[in-house]
Amino acid sequence: MTPIAFCLLGIAVLAVPLPAPAARRLAWLGTARLGRPTEVSRTAVLPGARSVARAVAGRPWLCAALLAVACGAVAGLVPGVLAAAAAFALARCARLLAGDRDSDRARAELLAAVAALSGEYAAGATVSGAFSAAAPVSGRHASAMAAAAVLAAQGVEVSAALAAEPMLAPLAVACAIATQGGSPLTDVLAGVHADVAADRATRRAVQAALTGPRTSAVLLAVLPAVGLGMGAAMGAHPARVLLHTPIGLALLTAGVMLDVAGLVWTLALTRGALP
């Protein structure tokens, strides 16, 4: 039972990305010496290992296959299949959570782009100059903003370049309204900025409210493993019952599948509540 537990713990560590501050601290600890980063900090072993781990975790079927082979060779066919199912579910959940974080970053970059664009235009810049100045702070939207600057310099409507990215659709509509309806672009951009900021604030508030249920689900999913560890420490030998008796294998199968189903269901419910 111990090899299976360590395998599951390892796949969980690899599958769940660290928050940005924790990742930066780990990178610093892996590359710093005497309180100062070394010259090879960008090519350190730890960030490279994390990149490989995230690449593997981004493919749930690969995680399932690797863990199935490892646990199957150590404990048998049924534990290997169960470990594969758990690995697939954990990798899938981690991928969905990473998508949520990426969506949050995209909203933050959109807010920064609209704020820079509105500030530059209000300061007296032309439409082309405002888009050019806002492009460097727009993150993933920089190419669309730069393309819009080129179109504005040519006297062409910029909404065509902005509409290529779904996240920039509100900005594209705002620019089209200002161009075709004659509305002041400053007022339109201020309205877009307020809408984007309100949407991001609402999403962050909902995420904060969902932290409790998600944390509770993770703790409840881990409790059975803690109980097995405590039983083994007390000399009850739960691994012998679970792995070498028909009733134990049936209970192990039911427990793992219910545990995984509860975790996936909780994640689906909480993701459905996000705006």
PASEBA-1860 file (N, C-alpha, C; in nm, 3 decimals):
! residues 275
1> MTPIAFCL> 0.082/-0.122/0.000/0.000/0.000/0.000/0.085/0.126/0.000 ~ 0.200/0.119/0.064/0.286/0.238/0.070/0.331/0.285/-0.068 ~ 0.376/0.196/-0.159/0.414/0.244/-0.293/0.300/0.314/-0.365 ~ 0.177/0.261/-0.349/0.064/0.325/-0.414/0.040/0.464/-0.357 ~ 0.049/0.475/-0.226/0.028/0.606/-0.163/0.132/0.706/-0.211 ~ 0.259/0.663/-0.218/0.363/0.755/-0.265/0.343/0.792/-0.411 ~ 0.297/0.696/-0.493/0.272/0.725/-0.634/0.159/0.827/-0.649 ~ 0.050/0.806/-0.572/-0.060/0.901/-0.577/-0.018/1.040/-0.528
9> LGIAVLAV> 0.062/1.043/-0.422/0.110/1.171/-0.372/0.199/1.240/-0.476 ~ 0.283/1.164/-0.542/0.370/1.223/-0.644/0.293/1.279/-0.761 ~ 0.191/1.206/-0.809/0.114/1.257/-0.922/0.033/1.379/-0.882 ~ -0.011/1.383/-0.757/-0.084/1.501/-0.711/0.008/1.623/-0.707 ~ 0.131/1.605/-0.659/0.226/1.717/-0.654/0.259/1.766/-0.793 ~ 0.274/1.672/-0.887/0.308/1.712/-1.024/0.189/1.773/-1.096 ~ 0.069/1.725/-1.066/-0.047/1.767/-1.142/-0.100/1.902/-1.100 ~ -0.089/1.936/-0.972/-0.145/2.061/-0.922/-0.040/2.170/-0.929
17> PLPAPAAR> -0.056/2.270/-1.017/0.044/2.377/-1.026/0.045/2.460/-0.899 ~ 0.163/2.508/-0.864/0.176/2.595/-0.748/0.124/2.734/-0.780 ~ 0.071/2.807/-0.682/0.040/2.948/-0.703/0.168/3.024/-0.740 ~ 0.148/3.136/-0.808/0.263/3.212/-0.858/0.363/3.250/-0.748 ~ 0.318/3.302/-0.632/0.418/3.337/-0.529/0.496/3.217/-0.479 ~ 0.429/3.104/-0.459/0.499/2.985/-0.413/0.597/2.935/-0.518 ~ 0.557/2.942/-0.645/0.648/2.898/-0.751/0.772/2.986/-0.757 ~ 0.752/3.116/-0.738/0.868/3.205/-0.739/0.961/3.178/-0.622
25> RLAWLGTA> 0.903/3.149/-0.503/0.988/3.119/-0.387/1.066/2.990/-0.410 ~ 1.001/2.888/-0.464/1.072/2.763/-0.490/1.182/2.783/-0.594 ~ 1.153/2.862/-0.697/1.257/2.890/-0.796/1.375/2.963/-0.734 ~ 1.345/3.057/-0.645/1.454/3.130/-0.578/1.535/3.037/-0.490 ~ 1.466/2.951/-0.413/1.538/2.857/-0.327/1.624/2.762/-0.408 ~ 1.578/2.727/-0.527/1.656/2.635/-0.608/1.770/2.700/-0.682 ~ 1.771/2.833/-0.695/1.872/2.899/-0.775/1.955/3.001/-0.697 ~ 1.921/3.026/-0.571/1.993/3.128/-0.494/2.107/3.064/-0.415
33> RLGRPTEV> 2.210/3.143/-0.394/2.324/3.100/-0.313/2.371/3.218/-0.231 ~ 2.371/3.199/-0.098/2.411/3.306/-0.006/2.323/3.428/-0.022 ~ 2.192/3.403/-0.050/2.097/3.514/-0.059/2.098/3.586/-0.190 ~ 2.183/3.542/-0.290/2.188/3.610/-0.419/2.162/3.510/-0.529 ~ 2.078/3.543/-0.630/2.055/3.452/-0.740/2.185/3.431/-0.818 ~ 2.204/3.311/-0.866/2.322/3.280/-0.947/2.297/3.322/-1.091 ~ 2.402/3.316/-1.172/2.390/3.357/-1.311/2.309/3.257/-1.394 ~ 2.295/3.134/-1.345/2.224/3.032/-1.421/2.083/3.012/-1.367
41> SRTAVLPG> 2.027/3.114/-1.302/1.897/3.099/-1.239/1.788/3.068/-1.339 ~ 1.802/3.117/-1.461/1.697/3.095/-1.559/1.700/2.954/-1.616 ~ 1.808/2.885/-1.596/1.818/2.749/-1.650/1.838/2.650/-1.538 ~ 1.788/2.681/-1.420/1.807/2.594/-1.305/1.728/2.465/-1.323 ~ 1.766/2.367/-1.240/1.703/2.237/-1.252/1.558/2.240/-1.208 ~ 1.528/2.312/-1.100/1.393/2.312/-1.045/1.290/2.368/-1.142 ~ 1.312/2.488/-1.202/1.213/2.534/-1.299/1.198/2.439/-1.416 ~ 1.310/2.378/-1.461/1.300/2.281/-1.570/1.218/2.161/-1.531
49> ARSVARAV> 1.237/2.112/-1.410/1.158/1.998/-1.363/1.011/2.035/-1.352 ~ 0.983/2.155/-1.306/0.844/2.197/-1.296/0.780/2.206/-1.434 ~ 0.858/2.252/-1.534/0.803/2.261/-1.669/0.770/2.123/-1.724 ~ 0.860/2.028/-1.701/0.834/1.891/-1.745/0.713/1.833/-1.674 ~ 0.704/1.858/-1.543/0.591/1.806/-1.466/0.459/1.865/-1.515 ~ 0.458/1.994/-1.545/0.334/2.054/-1.593/0.299/2.005/-1.732 ~ 0.401/1.978/-1.814/0.373/1.923/-1.947/0.310/1.786/-1.936 ~ 0.361/1.705/-1.842/0.303/1.572/-1.822/0.163/1.583/-1.763
57> AGRPWLCA> 0.146/1.673/-1.665/0.016/1.689/-1.601/-0.088/1.744/-1.697 ~ -0.044/1.814/-1.801/-0.138/1.866/-1.900/-0.195/1.759/-1.991 ~ -0.147/1.636/-1.979/-0.198/1.524/-2.058/-0.250/1.417/-1.962 ~ -0.379/1.424/-1.929/-0.433/1.330/-1.829/-0.414/1.184/-1.866 ~ -0.426/1.149/-1.993/-0.409/1.010/-2.031/-0.266/0.962/-2.009 ~ -0.169/1.050/-2.030/-0.030/1.013/-2.004/-0.007/0.989/-1.855 ~ -0.064/1.077/-1.771/-0.053/1.057/-1.626/-0.114/0.923/-1.586 ~ -0.232/0.894/-1.641/-0.299/0.768/-1.606/-0.217/0.648/-1.650
65> ALLAVACG> -0.159/0.655/-1.769/-0.081/0.541/-1.818/0.044/0.519/-1.734 ~ 0.114/0.628/-1.700/0.236/0.614/-1.621/0.207/0.556/-1.483 ~ 0.103/0.607/-1.419/0.072/0.557/-1.285/0.015/0.416/-1.289 ~ -0.058/0.382/-1.394/-0.111/0.246/-1.406/0.003/0.146/-1.418 ~ 0.104/0.178/-1.497/0.218/0.088/-1.513/0.293/0.074/-1.381 ~ 0.317/0.188/-1.313/0.394/0.184/-1.188/0.321/0.105/-1.080 ~ 0.194/0.138/-1.057/0.119/0.070/-0.951/0.083/-0.073/-0.990 ~ 0.058/-0.096/-1.118/0.029/-0.231/-1.161/0.147/-0.324/-1.140
73> AVAGLVPG> 0.268/-0.274/-1.164/0.387/-0.357/-1.143/0.413/-0.384/-0.996 ~ 0.372/-0.291/-0.908/0.399/-0.305/-0.765/0.289/-0.382/-0.694 ~ 0.161/-0.349/-0.723/0.051/-0.401/-0.642/-0.048/-0.488/-0.717 ~ -0.046/-0.488/-0.849/-0.140/-0.572/-0.921/-0.229/-0.494/-1.014 ~ -0.316/-0.568/-1.085/-0.398/-0.509/-1.190/-0.500/-0.410/-1.135 ~ -0.579/-0.452/-1.036/-0.686/-0.366/-0.985/-0.631/-0.236/-0.925 ~ -0.531/-0.242/-0.836/-0.474/-0.115/-0.787/-0.417/-0.029/-0.899 ~ -0.359/-0.091/-1.001/-0.307/-0.013/-1.113/-0.417/0.062/-1.187
81> VLAAAAAF> -0.531/-0.006/-1.210/-0.643/0.060/-1.277/-0.699/0.172/-1.191 ~ -0.711/0.148/-1.062/-0.763/0.251/-0.972/-0.668/0.371/-0.966 ~ -0.538/0.343/-0.961/-0.441/0.453/-0.958/-0.448/0.533/-1.088 ~ -0.468/0.464/-1.200/-0.480/0.535/-1.328/-0.603/0.625/-1.329 ~ -0.715/0.573/-1.276/-0.836/0.655/-1.271/-0.816/0.778/-1.183 ~ -0.752/0.758/-1.068/-0.727/0.872/-0.979/-0.632/0.972/-1.043 ~ -0.529/0.922/-1.112/-0.434/1.012/-1.176/-0.500/1.091/-1.287 ~ -0.585/1.024/-1.364/-0.654/1.094/-1.472/-0.745/1.204/-1.416
89> ALARCARL> -0.818/1.172/-1.310/-0.908/1.271/-1.250/-0.830/1.390/-1.193 ~ -0.719/1.362/-1.123/-0.640/1.470/-1.066/-0.579/1.558/-1.175 ~ -0.526/1.496/-1.280/-0.466/1.574/-1.388/-0.571/1.657/-1.460 ~ -0.690/1.599/-1.478/-0.798/1.672/-1.543/-0.842/1.791/-1.458 ~ -0.857/1.769/-1.328/-0.894/1.879/-1.239/-0.788/1.989/-1.239 ~ -0.661/1.948/-1.236/-0.554/2.047/-1.239/-0.555/2.126/-1.368 ~ -0.586/2.059/-1.478/-0.592/2.128/-1.606/-0.705/2.230/-1.609 ~ -0.821/2.194/-1.553/-0.933/2.287/-1.548/-0.902/2.406/-1.458
97> LAGDRDSD> -0.838/2.381/-1.344/-0.801/2.491/-1.255/-0.697/2.582/-1.320 ~ -0.604/2.521/-1.394/-0.506/2.604/-1.467/-0.575/2.690/-1.572 ~ -0.680/2.636/-1.635/-0.756/2.716/-1.731/-0.826/2.833/-1.664 ~ -0.877/2.811/-1.542/-0.938/2.921/-1.468/-0.836/3.030/-1.436 ~ -0.717/2.989/-1.393/-0.613/3.088/-1.363/-0.570/3.163/-1.489 ~ -0.563/3.092/-1.601/-0.526/3.158/-1.726/-0.634/3.259/-1.767 ~ -0.760/3.225/-1.745/-0.868/3.319/-1.775/-0.859/3.442/-1.686 ~ -0.822/3.425/-1.560/-0.805/3.540/-1.470/-0.692/3.630/-1.517
105> RARAELLA> -0.581/3.568/-1.560/-0.470/3.650/-1.611/-0.511/3.724/-1.737 ~ -0.589/3.660/-1.824/-0.634/3.727/-1.946/-0.721/3.847/-1.914 ~ -0.807/3.835/-1.813/-0.890/3.949/-1.773/-0.806/4.061/-1.714 ~ -0.705/4.025/-1.636/-0.617/4.128/-1.580/-0.541/4.201/-1.691 ~ -0.495/4.127/-1.790/-0.424/4.190/-1.902/-0.517/4.277/-1.984 ~ -0.642/4.233/-2.001/-0.739/4.316/-2.073/-0.766/4.445/-1.997 ~ -0.779/4.435/-1.865/-0.801/4.556/-1.785/-0.684/4.652/-1.797 ~ -0.562/4.598/-1.795/-0.444/4.684/-1.810/-0.440/4.749/-1.948
113> AVAALSGE> -0.478/4.673/-2.050/-0.478/4.727/-2.186/-0.578/4.840/-2.202 ~ -0.699/4.819/-2.150/-0.803/4.923/-2.163/-0.765/5.046/-2.081 ~ -0.707/5.025/-1.961/-0.667/5.138/-1.879/-0.558/5.220/-1.948 ~ -0.459/5.152/-2.007/-0.352/5.223/-2.077/-0.405/5.295/-2.200 ~ -0.492/5.228/-2.273/-0.549/5.290/-2.393/-0.631/5.413/-2.358 ~ -0.713/5.402/-2.255/-0.796/5.516/-2.214/-0.710/5.631/-2.164 ~ -0.606/5.598/-2.086/-0.519/5.703/-2.034/-0.442/5.775/-2.144 ~ -0.389/5.700/-2.240/-0.313/5.762/-2.349/-0.402/5.851/-2.435
121> YAAGATVS> -0.524/5.801/-2.465/-0.613/5.882/-2.550/-0.661/6.006/-2.476 ~ -0.689/5.992/-2.346/-0.733/6.108/-2.269/-0.621/6.211/-2.256 ~ -0.494/6.165/-2.263/-0.380/6.256/-2.252/-0.352/6.331/-2.382 ~ -0.426/6.299/-2.488/-0.410/6.372/-2.613/-0.347/6.293/-2.726 ~ -0.319/6.165/-2.706/-0.260/6.084/-2.812/-0.364/6.054/-2.919 ~ -0.317/6.030/-3.040/-0.406/5.986/-3.146/-0.450/5.843/-3.119 ~ -0.547/5.796/-3.198/-0.594/5.658/-3.180/-0.480/5.560/-3.206 ~ -0.405/5.585/-3.312/-0.292/5.498/-3.344/-0.186/5.503/-3.235
129> GAFSAAAP> -0.155/5.625/-3.187/-0.056/5.638/-3.081/-0.101/5.575/-2.951 ~ -0.231/5.586/-2.920/-0.282/5.526/-2.797/-0.273/5.373/-2.802 ~ -0.308/5.314/-2.915/-0.296/5.168/-2.928/-0.150/5.123/-2.924 ~ -0.062/5.201/-2.986/0.081/5.165/-2.985/0.138/5.171/-2.844 ~ 0.097/5.273/-2.767/0.148/5.285/-2.630/0.089/5.178/-2.539 ~ -0.035/5.135/-2.567/-0.099/5.035/-2.481/-0.056/4.893/-2.513 ~ -0.001/4.870/-2.631/0.035/4.734/-2.671/0.138/4.668/-2.577 ~ 0.247/4.738/-2.536/0.346/4.670/-2.451/0.295/4.623/-2.316
137> VSGRHASA> 0.187/4.682/-2.265/0.136/4.642/-2.133/0.014/4.552/-2.145 ~ -0.014/4.504/-2.266/-0.136/4.428/-2.289/-0.118/4.278/-2.282 ~ 0.004/4.231/-2.253/0.026/4.088/-2.239/-0.005/4.012/-2.365 ~ -0.092/3.912/-2.356/-0.126/3.829/-2.471/-0.205/3.905/-2.577 ~ -0.259/4.022/-2.542/-0.334/4.103/-2.637/-0.244/4.202/-2.711 ~ -0.114/4.194/-2.692/-0.025/4.294/-2.750/-0.028/4.292/-2.902 ~ -0.031/4.173/-2.962/-0.028/4.166/-3.108/-0.155/4.227/-3.168 ~ -0.270/4.201/-3.107/-0.394/4.259/-3.158/-0.394/4.411/-3.141
145> MAAAAVLA> -0.342/4.458/-3.028/-0.335/4.603/-3.007/-0.241/4.669/-3.108 ~ -0.127/4.604/-3.135/-0.034/4.659/-3.234/-0.096/4.659/-3.373 ~ -0.170/4.553/-3.407/-0.238/4.550/-3.537/-0.343/4.660/-3.547 ~ -0.413/4.685/-3.436/-0.511/4.793/-3.435/-0.443/4.929/-3.454 ~ -0.324/4.945/-3.397/-0.250/5.071/-3.416/-0.214/5.092/-3.562 ~ -0.174/4.984/-3.628/-0.140/4.995/-3.771/-0.264/5.032/-3.852 ~ -0.377/4.969/-3.824/-0.499/5.002/-3.898/-0.542/5.146/-3.872 ~ -0.530/5.191/-3.746/-0.567/5.329/-3.715/-0.478/5.428/-3.787
153> AQGVEVSA> -0.350/5.397/-3.799/-0.258/5.485/-3.872/-0.294/5.492/-4.020 ~ -0.353/5.385/-4.073/-0.394/5.383/-4.214/-0.533/5.439/-4.236 ~ -0.600/5.480/-4.128/-0.734/5.533/-4.140/-0.843/5.428/-4.151 ~ -0.810/5.304/-4.114/-0.906/5.194/-4.123/-0.964/5.169/-3.983 ~ -1.087/5.122/-3.979/-1.150/5.093/-3.851/-1.074/4.981/-3.778 ~ -1.049/5.000/-3.650/-0.965/4.907/-3.574/-1.041/4.786/-3.522 ~ -1.173/4.785/-3.529/-1.250/4.675/-3.471/-1.220/4.542/-3.538 ~ -1.177/4.546/-3.666/-1.146/4.420/-3.735/-1.029/4.348/-3.669
161> ALAAEPML> -0.925/4.425/-3.629/-0.809/4.363/-3.563/-0.843/4.319/-3.422 ~ -0.926/4.397/-3.352/-0.958/4.363/-3.213/-1.053/4.244/-3.204 ~ -1.143/4.231/-3.301/-1.241/4.123/-3.296/-1.179/3.986/-3.317 ~ -1.051/3.981/-3.360/-0.986/3.852/-3.380/-0.965/3.778/-3.248 ~ -0.961/3.851/-3.136/-0.947/3.789/-3.004/-1.079/3.804/-2.929 ~ -1.137/3.692/-2.881/-1.266/3.701/-2.812/-1.264/3.793/-2.689 ~ -1.151/3.795/-2.617/-1.144/3.878/-2.498/-1.151/4.027/-2.531 ~ -1.112/4.065/-2.652/-1.113/4.206/-2.692/-1.243/4.247/-2.759
169> APLAVACA> -1.343/4.159/-2.759/-1.470/4.191/-2.825/-1.536/4.316/-2.767 ~ -1.539/4.336/-2.632/-1.598/4.461/-2.581/-1.526/4.586/-2.632 ~ -1.393/4.578/-2.640/-1.317/4.693/-2.691/-1.345/4.715/-2.839 ~ -1.359/4.606/-2.914/-1.390/4.620/-3.057/-1.526/4.684/-3.077 ~ -1.625/4.643/-2.999/-1.759/4.702/-3.009/-1.755/4.850/-2.971 ~ -1.679/4.881/-2.866/-1.670/5.020/-2.823/-1.609/5.109/-2.931 ~ -1.502/5.061/-2.993/-1.439/5.140/-3.100/-1.532/5.153/-3.220 ~ -1.607/5.048/-3.253/-1.701/5.057/-3.364/-1.813/5.157/-3.335
177> IATQGGSP> -1.861/5.157/-3.210/-1.965/5.253/-3.171/-1.913/5.396/-3.180 ~ -1.789/5.416/-3.132/-1.732/5.551/-3.135/-1.710/5.598/-3.278 ~ -1.673/5.504/-3.367/-1.646/5.543/-3.505/-1.774/5.568/-3.583 ~ -1.870/5.477/-3.570/-1.991/5.485/-3.651/-2.098/5.574/-3.589 ~ -2.103/5.580/-3.457/-2.208/5.658/-3.392/-2.168/5.798/-3.352 ~ -2.039/5.827/-3.361/-1.994/5.960/-3.327/-1.980/5.986/-3.178 ~ -1.983/5.882/-3.096/-1.967/5.901/-2.951/-1.822/5.931/-2.918 ~ -1.797/6.012/-2.816/-1.657/6.039/-2.778/-1.587/5.911/-2.735
185> LTDVLAGV> -1.472/5.886/-2.793/-1.400/5.762/-2.762/-1.357/5.758/-2.617 ~ -1.328/5.874/-2.557/-1.287/5.876/-2.417/-1.396/5.822/-2.326 ~ -1.520/5.866/-2.349/-1.631/5.818/-2.267/-1.658/5.670/-2.290 ~ -1.647/5.628/-2.415/-1.672/5.486/-2.445/-1.567/5.398/-2.379 ~ -1.440/5.440/-2.386/-1.333/5.362/-2.323/-1.348/5.359/-2.171 ~ -1.392/5.470/-2.114/-1.416/5.472/-1.970/-1.525/5.372/-1.931 ~ -1.629/5.363/-2.012/-1.734/5.266/-1.985/-1.686/5.123/-1.997 ~ -1.603/5.096/-2.100/-1.548/4.962/-2.116/-1.459/4.926/-1.998
193> HADVAADR> -1.377/5.021/-1.955/-1.290/4.995/-1.840/-1.370/4.964/-1.714 ~ -1.479/5.039/-1.693/-1.562/5.013/-1.575/-1.627/4.875/-1.583 ~ -1.673/4.837/-1.702/-1.737/4.706/-1.718/-1.638/4.593/-1.696 ~ -1.518/4.605/-1.753/-1.417/4.500/-1.738/-1.373/4.489/-1.592 ~ -1.355/4.604/-1.526/-1.316/4.602/-1.385/-1.424/4.539/-1.298 ~ -1.551/4.570/-1.327/-1.660/4.512/-1.249/-1.669/4.361/-1.272 ~ -1.650/4.318/-1.396/-1.654/4.174/-1.426/-1.542/4.100/-1.355 ~ -1.423/4.158/-1.354/-1.310/4.094/-1.287/-1.331/4.092/-1.136
201> ATRRAVQA> -1.384/4.201/-1.080/-1.409/4.204/-0.936/-1.514/4.101/-0.896 ~ -1.617/4.085/-0.979/-1.720/3.986/-0.950/-1.664/3.845/-0.954 ~ -1.582/3.818/-1.054/-1.523/3.685/-1.066/-1.430/3.654/-0.949 ~ -1.352/3.753/-0.907/-1.262/3.731/-0.794/-1.341/3.710/-0.664 ~ -1.453/3.780/-0.648/-1.534/3.761/-0.529/-1.596/3.621/-0.526 ~ -1.642/3.575/-0.642/-1.699/3.440/-0.649/-1.592/3.335/-0.621 ~ -1.473/3.356/-0.676/-1.364/3.261/-0.651/-1.327/3.256/-0.503 ~ -1.325/3.371/-0.438/-1.297/3.373/-0.295/-1.404/3.298/-0.216
209> ALTGPRTS> -1.530/3.312/-0.258/-1.637/3.240/-0.189/-1.629/3.089/-0.214 ~ -1.573/3.048/-0.328/-1.564/2.906/-0.361/-1.439/2.839/-0.303 ~ -1.351/2.918/-0.244/-1.229/2.859/-0.187/-1.261/2.761/-0.075 ~ -1.359/2.795/0.008/-1.396/2.707/0.119/-1.447/2.572/0.073 ~ -1.547/2.566/-0.017/-1.593/2.435/-0.064/-1.485/2.353/-0.133 ~ -1.400/2.418/-0.210/-1.295/2.343/-0.278/-1.193/2.287/-0.179 ~ -1.158/2.367/-0.080/-1.065/2.318/0.021/-1.124/2.202/0.100 ~ -1.252/2.213/0.133/-1.318/2.104/0.206/-1.321/1.976/0.124
217> AVLLAVLP> -1.344/1.990/-0.006/-1.348/1.872/-0.093/-1.211/1.804/-0.097 ~ -1.105/1.884/-0.105/-0.970/1.826/-0.108/-0.939/1.755/0.023 ~ -0.974/1.818/0.135/-0.949/1.755/0.265/-1.026/1.624/0.281 ~ -1.151/1.624/0.238/-1.230/1.502/0.247/-1.175/1.393/0.155 ~ -1.118/1.432/0.042/-1.060/1.333/-0.048/-0.932/1.272/0.010 ~ -0.861/1.350/0.092/-0.734/1.302/0.148/-0.755/1.220/0.275 ~ -0.867/1.241/0.344/-0.890/1.174/0.472/-0.882/1.021/0.466 ~ -0.938/0.955/0.363/-0.923/0.809/0.360/-0.778/0.763/0.359
225> AVGLGMGA> -0.693/0.832/0.285/-0.551/0.794/0.285/-0.488/0.815/0.422 ~ -0.529/0.923/0.490/-0.480/0.946/0.627/-0.525/0.834/0.720 ~ -0.651/0.792/0.705/-0.700/0.683/0.787/-0.626/0.553/0.763 ~ -0.594/0.524/0.638/-0.517/0.403/0.608/-0.378/0.410/0.669 ~ -0.317/0.529/0.661/-0.185/0.545/0.722/-0.189/0.526/0.873 ~ -0.293/0.581/0.937/-0.305/0.564/1.081/-0.329/0.417/1.117 ~ -0.410/0.347/1.036/-0.433/0.206/1.061/-0.307/0.124/1.047 ~ -0.226/0.157/0.945/-0.101/0.085/0.928/-0.006/0.114/1.044
233> AMGAHPAR> -0.006/0.238/1.093/0.082/0.273/1.205/0.041/0.201/1.333 ~ -0.088/0.169/1.346/-0.136/0.100/1.465/-0.124/-0.052/1.453 ~ -0.074/-0.099/1.338/-0.056/-0.243/1.320/-0.176/-0.317/1.271 ~ -0.274/-0.245/1.212/-0.395/-0.311/1.164/-0.378/-0.376/1.027 ~ -0.273/-0.340/0.953/-0.243/-0.396/0.821/-0.359/-0.380/0.723 ~ -0.405/-0.256/0.697/-0.515/-0.240/0.600/-0.476/-0.278/0.458 ~ -0.348/-0.265/0.423/-0.306/-0.300/0.288/-0.328/-0.448/0.261 ~ -0.306/-0.532/0.359/-0.325/-0.676/0.340/-0.470/-0.708/0.309
241> VLLHTPIG> -0.562/-0.640/0.378/-0.704/-0.664/0.354/-0.748/-0.607/0.219 ~ -0.704/-0.486/0.189/-0.751/-0.418/0.068/-0.693/-0.478/-0.059 ~ -0.572/-0.530/-0.054/-0.504/-0.575/-0.176/-0.509/-0.726/-0.196 ~ -0.537/-0.801/-0.091/-0.523/-0.947/-0.103/-0.649/-1.024/-0.067 ~ -0.761/-0.954/-0.053/-0.888/-1.024/-0.029/-0.992/-0.970/-0.126 ~ -1.087/-1.053/-0.170/-1.190/-1.003/-0.263/-1.273/-0.889/-0.206 ~ -1.310/-0.902/-0.079/-1.389/-0.794/-0.017/-1.306/-0.666/-0.009 ~ -1.179/-0.681/0.026/-1.093/-0.563/0.034/-1.078/-0.494/-0.100
249> LALLTAGV> -1.060/-0.572/-0.209/-1.048/-0.512/-0.342/-1.178/-0.442/-0.382 ~ -1.291/-0.503/-0.347/-1.419/-0.439/-0.379/-1.435/-0.308/-0.302 ~ -1.400/-0.310/-0.174/-1.409/-0.187/-0.094/-1.311/-0.081/-0.144 ~ -1.190/-0.123/-0.181/-1.092/-0.029/-0.233/-1.141/0.035/-0.363 ~ -1.199/-0.047/-0.451/-1.252/0.005/-0.577/-1.364/0.105/-0.553 ~ -1.458/0.068/-0.466/-1.569/0.158/-0.438/-1.521/0.286/-0.372 ~ -1.427/0.274/-0.279/-1.378/0.393/-0.209/-1.306/0.490/-0.302 ~ -1.218/0.436/-0.386/-1.143/0.524/-0.478/-1.236/0.590/-0.578
257> MLDVAGLV> -1.329/0.514/-0.634/-1.419/0.572/-0.734/-1.511/0.677/-0.672 ~ -1.562/0.652/-0.552/-1.647/0.753/-0.487/-1.566/0.877/-0.449 ~ -1.443/0.855/-0.405/-1.357/0.968/-0.369/-1.329/1.055/-0.490 ~ -1.292/0.992/-0.600/-1.264/1.068/-0.723/-1.390/1.135/-0.775 ~ -1.503/1.063/-0.772/-1.628/1.122/-0.821/-1.668/1.244/-0.738 ~ -1.650/1.236/-0.606/-1.683/1.351/-0.522/-1.596/1.471/-0.552 ~ -1.466/1.447/-0.574/-1.376/1.558/-0.604/-1.410/1.622/-0.738 ~ -1.434/1.539/-0.840/-1.468/1.592/-0.972/-1.602/1.664/-0.969
265> WTLALTRG> -1.698/1.609/-0.897/-1.830/1.672/-0.889/-1.822/1.808/-0.821 ~ -1.745/1.815/-0.713/-1.730/1.943/-0.644/-1.666/2.047/-0.735 ~ -1.563/2.007/-0.809/-1.498/2.100/-0.901/-1.594/2.146/-1.011 ~ -1.675/2.052/-1.063/-1.771/2.090/-1.166/-1.875/2.188/-1.114 ~ -1.923/2.165/-0.992/-2.022/2.256/-0.934/-1.965/2.395/-0.910 ~ -1.842/2.401/-0.859/-1.782/2.530/-0.829/-1.744/2.605/-0.957 ~ -1.700/2.532/-1.059/-1.666/2.600/-1.185/-1.791/2.652/-1.253 ~ -1.903/2.580/-1.237/-2.027/2.628/-1.296/-2.080/2.756/-1.233
273> ALP> -2.035/2.786/-1.113/-2.079/2.909/-1.046/-2.000/3.031/-1.089 ~ -1.889/3.011/-1.159/-1.807/3.125/-1.200/-1.876/3.201/-1.312 ~ -1.870/3.333/-1.310/-1.935/3.412/-1.416/-1.856/3.404/-1.546
END
